[in-house]
Amino acid sequence: MDNFIDQAIYNSYMIIAGELTFEEIIEHCRIKSGDNKDLVDPLYLPVFFINPDEDYDNEDLDAMIKSFEEIEEYEKCSVLLKLKK
């Protein structure tokens, strides 16, 4: 899967799971990207699969679960399954 999409799903997971806030993700990306604005690494962009200001639905969660299953992150899948409505 594309690194950009993986990062977006991971960032959204961190917010949904309550592990990080939007502000913490932004700060982490800012620190990791450093001062060189000419080098843009998608792993350090504050991208999101689900807009942090919007609610998620079961379809969103299913897509995220599928992505985490592919990389065998079953703990994350379990957390997301518990959030399904």
Residue pairs with C-beta under 8 A, 6 or more apart in sequence:
1 67
1 70
3 42
3 43
4 42
4 45
4 47
5 49
5 67
6 67
6 71
7 42
7 43
7 45
7 47
8 47
8 48
8 49
9 49
9 63
9 64
9 67
9 68
11 25
11 46
11 47
11 48
11 49
12 48
12 49
12 50
12 52
12 56
12 64
13 19
13 64
13 68
13 76
13 79
13 80
14 20
14 25
15 21
15 22
15 25
15 48
15 52
16 50
16 56
16 80
16 83
17 76
17 79
17 80
20 28
22 52
25 46
26 46
29 44
29 45
29 46
32 41
32 43
32 44
33 39
33 40
33 41
33 44
33 45
49 60
49 63
49 64
50 56
50 60
56 83
57 85
58 84
58 85
61 80
61 81
61 83
61 84
64 76
64 80
65 77
65 80
65 81
68 74
68 76
68 77
68 80
69 77
